[in-house]
Amino acid sequence: MTVAAVRGHAPREAGAKMVVSLETSWDSVGGGNLEATAVERARAMLKVSANTPELLMLRLTDKATNEHGRQCCGGEVTLLLEPLATVRPHIAIFGVGHVGLELGLILSRLPLNLHLVDSRAGQLTPERLAPLMGGEARVEVHHSPIPEMTLHELPPGAHILILTHDHAEDAALCDAALRRADLGFIGLIGSAVKWIRFQEQLRREGHTDADLARITTPIGLPGISGKMPAMIAVSVAAQLVTLLESQRAVQQQTTSSLSRPT
């Protein structure tokens, strides 16, 4: 976090910085209630994998809310709470069959949190997943007889890919995903006919056209039409990387705008 602006008297000057993790912190933006409040908010952002910067304005008077002790400097401090680029996105693959395994192999080489979810324990054996464990990704394996229960455990902003062996599981996951407004990309593998049937079913569950528009299907880059599992995986991975790069660019632009002096 950075002291973005100061009005009146404050413990630290504009430009002072502090780094906060879930367990510890480095440097200081002023101590006392100011710093404790900011650290508390920063850790709340970390716990939900927030990737958008925030401005936090705190007044240093005896009339201001002071949950961590009084600071009566008389000034006002604006802090920029900026998640570092090291915060890893979460991507969940539901269905670790032929395509899911190939996709997991590619994504495991990237700095992200990779969730592998399947209702079949045989798809998640250590021997089968061994090639995915040596890359940059933090891999979490979920044997979930009811996969949508694992979906509920994912953090806000997580991107999900639905490609199970069972269309009933796919439909249940689509329904559960649409009931979470805080998810990122929702991708569904399958044909146009499958999607027509799913739309009818999801509408019966109460989902609107706007809800259905949140699901991307088919998944992958439109210019790649091959049906080999590895080819599909390359196409979907490229689509996800494009999305992640776009989000990173927006985050950097937002950070630059918030940091600009007024």
LOTOR-13141 format. One record per residue (C-alpha): residue number from 1; chain; x, y, z. Coordinates in Angstrom, 3 decimals. Example, Ala and Ser with C-alpha at 12.3 -4.5 7.8 and 13.67 -1.06 7.14 Angstrom:
+-----+-------+----------+----------+----------+
|  nr | kette |       px |       py |       pz |
+-----+-------+----------+----------+----------+
|   1 |     A |   12.300 |   -4.500 |    7.800 |
|   2 |     A |   13.670 |   -1.060 |    7.140 |
+-----+-------+----------+----------+----------+
***
This chain:
+-----+-------+----------+----------+----------+
|  nr | kette |       px |       py |       pz |
+-----+-------+----------+----------+----------+
|   1 |     A |    0.000 |    0.000 |    0.000 |
|   2 |     A |    1.066 |    3.604 |   -0.602 |
|   3 |     A |    0.272 |    6.897 |    1.103 |
|   4 |     A |   -1.326 |    8.539 |   -1.932 |
|   5 |     A |   -2.227 |   11.891 |   -0.397 |
|   6 |     A |   -2.008 |   13.761 |    2.896 |
|   7 |     A |   -3.980 |   16.744 |    4.164 |
|   8 |     A |   -2.853 |   18.398 |    7.369 |
|   9 |     A |   -0.656 |   16.549 |    9.852 |
|  10 |     A |    0.008 |   12.826 |    9.414 |
|  11 |     A |    2.639 |   10.311 |   10.644 |
|  12 |     A |    4.062 |    9.656 |    7.151 |
|  13 |     A |    4.409 |   11.686 |    3.990 |
|  14 |     A |    2.833 |   10.991 |    0.600 |
|  15 |     A |    4.757 |    8.245 |   -1.160 |
|  16 |     A |    5.460 |    6.174 |    1.963 |
|  17 |     A |    4.929 |    2.483 |    1.250 |
|  18 |     A |    4.143 |   -0.715 |    3.092 |
|  19 |     A |    3.855 |   -4.325 |    1.937 |
|  20 |     A |    1.310 |   -6.591 |    3.608 |
|  21 |     A |    0.870 |  -10.365 |    3.419 |
|  22 |     A |   -1.592 |  -12.596 |    5.243 |
|  23 |     A |    0.945 |  -13.286 |    7.990 |
|  24 |     A |    3.311 |  -10.326 |    8.182 |
|  25 |     A |    4.159 |   -6.855 |    6.863 |
|  26 |     A |    7.142 |   -4.742 |    5.866 |
|  27 |     A |    7.765 |   -1.025 |    6.482 |
|  28 |     A |    5.071 |    1.344 |    7.733 |
|  29 |     A |    2.532 |    3.931 |    6.618 |
|  30 |     A |    2.229 |    5.535 |   10.032 |
|  31 |     A |    1.366 |    3.010 |   12.714 |
|  32 |     A |   -1.542 |    3.190 |   15.125 |
|  33 |     A |   -5.174 |    3.027 |   14.066 |
|  34 |     A |   -4.289 |    4.258 |   10.567 |
|  35 |     A |   -1.981 |    1.375 |    9.833 |
|  36 |     A |   -3.973 |   -1.297 |   11.681 |
|  37 |     A |   -7.145 |   -0.387 |    9.781 |
|  38 |     A |   -5.318 |   -0.400 |    6.456 |
|  39 |     A |   -3.630 |   -3.753 |    7.176 |
|  40 |     A |   -6.968 |   -5.257 |    8.165 |
|  41 |     A |   -8.515 |   -4.137 |    4.868 |
|  42 |     A |   -5.490 |   -5.286 |    2.848 |
|  43 |     A |   -5.685 |   -8.776 |    4.338 |
|  44 |     A |   -9.410 |   -8.941 |    3.655 |
|  45 |     A |   -8.605 |   -8.196 |    0.001 |
|  46 |     A |   -5.929 |  -10.888 |   -0.055 |
|  47 |     A |   -8.294 |  -13.505 |    1.354 |
|  48 |     A |  -10.691 |  -13.067 |   -1.577 |
|  49 |     A |   -7.890 |  -12.736 |   -4.177 |
|  50 |     A |   -8.936 |   -9.175 |   -5.027 |
|  51 |     A |   -7.152 |   -7.799 |   -8.078 |
|  52 |     A |   -8.557 |   -4.263 |   -8.241 |
|  53 |     A |   -6.829 |   -1.421 |   -6.340 |
|  54 |     A |   -8.777 |    0.527 |   -3.725 |
|  55 |     A |   -8.473 |    3.966 |   -2.144 |
|  56 |     A |   -8.929 |    4.121 |    1.625 |
|  57 |     A |   -9.345 |    7.521 |    3.274 |
|  58 |     A |   -8.804 |    7.804 |    7.044 |
|  59 |     A |   -9.140 |   10.856 |    9.285 |
|  60 |     A |   -6.755 |   11.287 |   12.187 |
|  61 |     A |   -8.986 |   13.040 |   14.709 |
|  62 |     A |  -10.544 |   12.036 |   18.001 |
|  63 |     A |  -13.968 |   12.172 |   16.321 |
|  64 |     A |  -13.096 |    9.557 |   13.713 |
|  65 |     A |  -13.817 |    5.869 |   14.201 |
|  66 |     A |  -10.841 |    4.332 |   15.966 |
|  67 |     A |  -11.025 |    0.571 |   16.343 |
|  68 |     A |   -7.312 |    0.208 |   17.087 |
|  69 |     A |   -6.551 |    3.206 |   19.301 |
|  70 |     A |   -6.708 |    6.995 |   18.941 |
|  71 |     A |   -4.624 |    9.126 |   16.575 |
|  72 |     A |   -5.171 |   12.858 |   16.935 |
|  73 |     A |   -2.695 |   14.248 |   14.414 |
|  74 |     A |   -5.517 |   16.277 |   12.923 |
|  75 |     A |   -4.875 |   15.298 |    9.309 |
|  76 |     A |   -6.411 |   13.112 |    6.649 |
|  77 |     A |   -4.599 |   10.311 |    4.823 |
|  78 |     A |   -5.578 |    8.594 |    1.587 |
|  79 |     A |   -4.026 |    5.168 |    1.061 |
|  80 |     A |   -3.782 |    3.235 |   -2.186 |
|  81 |     A |   -4.283 |   -0.471 |   -1.505 |
|  82 |     A |   -2.851 |   -2.152 |   -4.559 |
|  83 |     A |   -2.825 |   -5.956 |   -4.945 |
|  84 |     A |    0.549 |   -6.929 |   -6.313 |
|  85 |     A |    0.858 |   -8.771 |   -9.604 |
|  86 |     A |    2.019 |  -11.774 |   -7.601 |
|  87 |     A |   -1.590 |  -12.454 |   -6.596 |
|  88 |     A |   -2.372 |  -15.556 |   -8.615 |
|  89 |     A |   -5.637 |  -16.014 |  -10.501 |
|  90 |     A |   -7.741 |  -19.077 |   -9.724 |
|  91 |     A |   -8.746 |  -21.391 |  -12.575 |
|  92 |     A |  -10.862 |  -24.474 |  -11.944 |
|  93 |     A |  -11.188 |  -27.334 |  -14.419 |
|  94 |     A |  -14.309 |  -29.393 |  -13.769 |
|  95 |     A |  -13.731 |  -32.728 |  -15.445 |
|  96 |     A |  -10.204 |  -34.089 |  -15.737 |
|  97 |     A |  -10.772 |  -36.373 |  -18.705 |
|  98 |     A |   -8.780 |  -36.342 |  -21.934 |
|  99 |     A |   -9.256 |  -32.620 |  -22.625 |
| 100 |     A |   -9.158 |  -31.580 |  -18.967 |
| 101 |     A |   -5.870 |  -33.365 |  -18.393 |
| 102 |     A |   -4.255 |  -31.792 |  -21.468 |
| 103 |     A |   -5.544 |  -28.380 |  -20.455 |
| 104 |     A |   -4.294 |  -28.858 |  -16.910 |
| 105 |     A |   -0.861 |  -29.786 |  -18.233 |
| 106 |     A |   -0.604 |  -26.495 |  -20.127 |
| 107 |     A |   -1.993 |  -24.322 |  -17.331 |
| 108 |     A |    0.203 |  -26.002 |  -14.721 |
| 109 |     A |    3.174 |  -24.215 |  -16.279 |
| 110 |     A |    1.724 |  -20.777 |  -15.487 |
| 111 |     A |    1.827 |  -18.840 |  -12.169 |
| 112 |     A |   -1.754 |  -19.416 |  -11.053 |
| 113 |     A |   -3.889 |  -21.453 |   -8.675 |
| 114 |     A |   -5.141 |  -24.464 |  -10.618 |
| 115 |     A |   -8.070 |  -26.467 |   -9.252 |
| 116 |     A |   -8.692 |  -29.932 |  -10.701 |
| 117 |     A |  -12.175 |  -31.193 |   -9.894 |
| 118 |     A |  -13.720 |  -34.531 |  -10.811 |
| 119 |     A |  -16.403 |  -36.797 |   -9.392 |
| 120 |     A |  -14.350 |  -39.846 |  -10.427 |
| 121 |     A |  -11.497 |  -40.681 |   -8.084 |
| 122 |     A |   -9.761 |  -42.649 |  -10.845 |
| 123 |     A |   -9.180 |  -39.470 |  -12.839 |
| 124 |     A |   -7.284 |  -37.880 |   -9.946 |
| 125 |     A |   -4.716 |  -40.501 |   -8.997 |
| 126 |     A |   -1.209 |  -39.233 |   -8.163 |
| 127 |     A |    0.234 |  -41.224 |  -11.053 |
| 128 |     A |   -2.124 |  -39.659 |  -13.587 |
| 129 |     A |   -1.622 |  -36.125 |  -12.318 |
| 130 |     A |    2.142 |  -36.376 |  -11.757 |
| 131 |     A |    3.006 |  -34.461 |  -14.987 |
| 132 |     A |    1.016 |  -31.461 |  -13.693 |
| 133 |     A |    2.853 |  -31.161 |  -10.399 |
| 134 |     A |    6.226 |  -29.821 |  -11.479 |
| 135 |     A |    5.212 |  -26.477 |  -12.955 |
| 136 |     A |    4.638 |  -22.941 |  -11.704 |
| 137 |     A |    0.990 |  -23.458 |  -10.766 |
| 138 |     A |   -0.226 |  -24.287 |   -7.278 |
| 139 |     A |   -2.345 |  -27.333 |   -8.001 |
| 140 |     A |   -5.263 |  -28.306 |   -5.778 |
| 141 |     A |   -7.002 |  -31.617 |   -6.405 |
| 142 |     A |  -10.668 |  -32.000 |   -5.471 |
| 143 |     A |  -12.385 |  -35.376 |   -5.598 |
| 144 |     A |  -15.949 |  -34.144 |   -5.411 |
| 145 |     A |  -18.907 |  -36.524 |   -5.928 |
| 146 |     A |  -21.041 |  -33.380 |   -6.137 |
| 147 |     A |  -18.766 |  -31.000 |   -8.097 |
| 148 |     A |  -20.938 |  -27.922 |   -7.609 |
| 149 |     A |  -20.108 |  -28.080 |   -3.890 |
| 150 |     A |  -16.465 |  -27.424 |   -4.775 |
| 151 |     A |  -17.579 |  -24.574 |   -7.035 |
| 152 |     A |  -19.140 |  -22.866 |   -4.002 |
| 153 |     A |  -15.741 |  -22.971 |   -2.263 |
| 154 |     A |  -13.845 |  -21.109 |   -4.994 |
| 155 |     A |  -12.876 |  -17.484 |   -4.279 |
| 156 |     A |  -14.537 |  -14.518 |   -5.996 |
| 157 |     A |  -13.142 |  -13.864 |   -9.460 |
| 158 |     A |  -12.268 |  -17.507 |  -10.108 |
| 159 |     A |  -12.487 |  -18.652 |  -13.723 |
| 160 |     A |  -14.136 |  -21.998 |  -14.331 |
| 161 |     A |  -14.169 |  -24.485 |  -17.195 |
| 162 |     A |  -16.922 |  -27.081 |  -17.343 |
| 163 |     A |  -15.985 |  -30.196 |  -19.298 |
| 164 |     A |  -17.076 |  -33.212 |  -17.310 |
| 165 |     A |  -17.919 |  -36.648 |  -18.678 |
| 166 |     A |  -21.593 |  -36.239 |  -17.758 |
| 167 |     A |  -23.975 |  -33.699 |  -19.284 |
| 168 |     A |  -26.046 |  -33.811 |  -16.086 |
| 169 |     A |  -22.984 |  -32.694 |  -14.107 |
| 170 |     A |  -22.295 |  -29.995 |  -16.701 |
| 171 |     A |  -25.858 |  -28.683 |  -16.415 |
| 172 |     A |  -25.746 |  -28.663 |  -12.605 |
| 173 |     A |  -22.436 |  -26.787 |  -12.676 |
| 174 |     A |  -23.819 |  -24.204 |  -15.111 |
| 175 |     A |  -26.794 |  -23.649 |  -12.828 |
| 176 |     A |  -24.570 |  -23.310 |   -9.751 |
| 177 |     A |  -22.126 |  -20.988 |  -11.525 |
| 178 |     A |  -24.889 |  -18.648 |  -12.655 |
| 179 |     A |  -26.041 |  -18.348 |   -9.062 |
| 180 |     A |  -22.690 |  -16.781 |   -8.195 |
| 181 |     A |  -22.427 |  -13.261 |   -9.571 |
| 182 |     A |  -18.817 |  -12.951 |   -8.402 |
| 183 |     A |  -17.249 |  -15.560 |  -10.687 |
| 184 |     A |  -15.068 |  -14.648 |  -13.626 |
| 185 |     A |  -15.045 |  -16.542 |  -16.922 |
| 186 |     A |  -17.505 |  -19.442 |  -17.166 |
| 187 |     A |  -16.666 |  -21.746 |  -20.065 |
| 188 |     A |  -18.622 |  -24.794 |  -21.221 |
| 189 |     A |  -17.388 |  -27.383 |  -23.686 |
| 190 |     A |  -19.888 |  -28.845 |  -26.146 |
| 191 |     A |  -21.865 |  -28.527 |  -29.326 |
| 192 |     A |  -24.512 |  -26.015 |  -30.354 |
| 193 |     A |  -27.203 |  -28.657 |  -29.828 |
| 194 |     A |  -26.008 |  -29.269 |  -26.273 |
| 195 |     A |  -26.161 |  -25.546 |  -25.517 |
| 196 |     A |  -29.690 |  -25.226 |  -26.922 |
| 197 |     A |  -30.854 |  -27.964 |  -24.567 |
| 198 |     A |  -28.967 |  -26.455 |  -21.630 |
| 199 |     A |  -30.513 |  -23.032 |  -22.231 |
| 200 |     A |  -34.003 |  -24.522 |  -22.075 |
| 201 |     A |  -33.164 |  -26.299 |  -18.838 |
| 202 |     A |  -31.498 |  -23.261 |  -17.264 |
| 203 |     A |  -34.429 |  -21.020 |  -18.133 |
| 204 |     A |  -36.710 |  -23.472 |  -16.353 |
| 205 |     A |  -34.462 |  -22.993 |  -13.308 |
| 206 |     A |  -35.190 |  -19.247 |  -13.459 |
| 207 |     A |  -32.130 |  -17.931 |  -15.298 |
| 208 |     A |  -32.594 |  -14.986 |  -17.648 |
| 209 |     A |  -31.037 |  -14.308 |  -21.051 |
| 210 |     A |  -28.586 |  -11.981 |  -19.308 |
| 211 |     A |  -27.582 |  -14.835 |  -17.005 |
| 212 |     A |  -27.073 |  -17.230 |  -19.897 |
| 213 |     A |  -24.869 |  -14.676 |  -21.662 |
| 214 |     A |  -22.312 |  -15.135 |  -18.873 |
| 215 |     A |  -21.530 |  -18.631 |  -20.162 |
| 216 |     A |  -19.069 |  -18.890 |  -23.033 |
| 217 |     A |  -19.676 |  -21.886 |  -25.283 |
| 218 |     A |  -18.089 |  -23.345 |  -27.244 |
| 219 |     A |  -14.775 |  -22.599 |  -25.550 |
| 220 |     A |  -11.481 |  -21.945 |  -27.265 |
| 221 |     A |  -10.310 |  -19.639 |  -30.025 |
| 222 |     A |  -12.714 |  -19.652 |  -32.983 |
| 223 |     A |   -9.939 |  -20.136 |  -35.548 |
| 224 |     A |   -8.905 |  -23.516 |  -34.106 |
| 225 |     A |  -11.399 |  -26.202 |  -35.064 |
| 226 |     A |   -9.458 |  -29.428 |  -34.462 |
| 227 |     A |  -11.016 |  -31.967 |  -32.091 |
| 228 |     A |   -7.899 |  -33.679 |  -30.754 |
| 229 |     A |   -7.772 |  -33.210 |  -26.950 |
| 230 |     A |   -4.381 |  -31.493 |  -27.103 |
| 231 |     A |   -5.559 |  -29.126 |  -29.817 |
| 232 |     A |   -8.695 |  -28.201 |  -27.895 |
| 233 |     A |   -6.571 |  -27.647 |  -24.791 |
| 234 |     A |   -4.184 |  -25.316 |  -26.629 |
| 235 |     A |   -7.139 |  -23.331 |  -27.963 |
| 236 |     A |   -8.811 |  -22.990 |  -24.552 |
| 237 |     A |   -5.534 |  -22.139 |  -22.815 |
| 238 |     A |   -4.878 |  -19.383 |  -25.357 |
| 239 |     A |   -8.358 |  -17.984 |  -24.726 |
| 240 |     A |   -7.727 |  -17.929 |  -20.974 |
| 241 |     A |   -4.295 |  -16.330 |  -21.293 |
| 242 |     A |   -5.819 |  -13.598 |  -23.484 |
| 243 |     A |   -8.419 |  -12.976 |  -20.773 |
| 244 |     A |   -5.822 |  -12.867 |  -17.989 |
| 245 |     A |   -3.613 |  -10.474 |  -19.944 |
| 246 |     A |   -6.590 |   -8.191 |  -20.590 |
| 247 |     A |   -7.474 |   -8.156 |  -16.885 |
| 248 |     A |   -3.873 |   -7.379 |  -15.981 |
| 249 |     A |   -3.829 |   -4.444 |  -18.399 |
| 250 |     A |   -7.042 |   -3.045 |  -16.904 |
| 251 |     A |   -5.609 |   -3.436 |  -13.407 |
| 252 |     A |   -2.435 |   -1.585 |  -14.353 |
| 253 |     A |   -4.466 |    1.209 |  -15.976 |
| 254 |     A |   -6.665 |    1.499 |  -12.885 |
| 255 |     A |   -3.625 |    1.602 |  -10.635 |
| 256 |     A |   -2.027 |    4.317 |  -12.736 |
| 257 |     A |   -5.236 |    6.369 |  -12.612 |
| 258 |     A |   -5.590 |    6.034 |   -8.837 |
| 259 |     A |   -1.929 |    6.884 |   -8.281 |
| 260 |     A |   -1.996 |   10.019 |  -10.412 |
| 261 |     A |   -1.854 |   13.227 |   -8.313 |
| 262 |     A |   -4.999 |   15.373 |   -8.397 |
+-----+-------+----------+----------+----------+
***
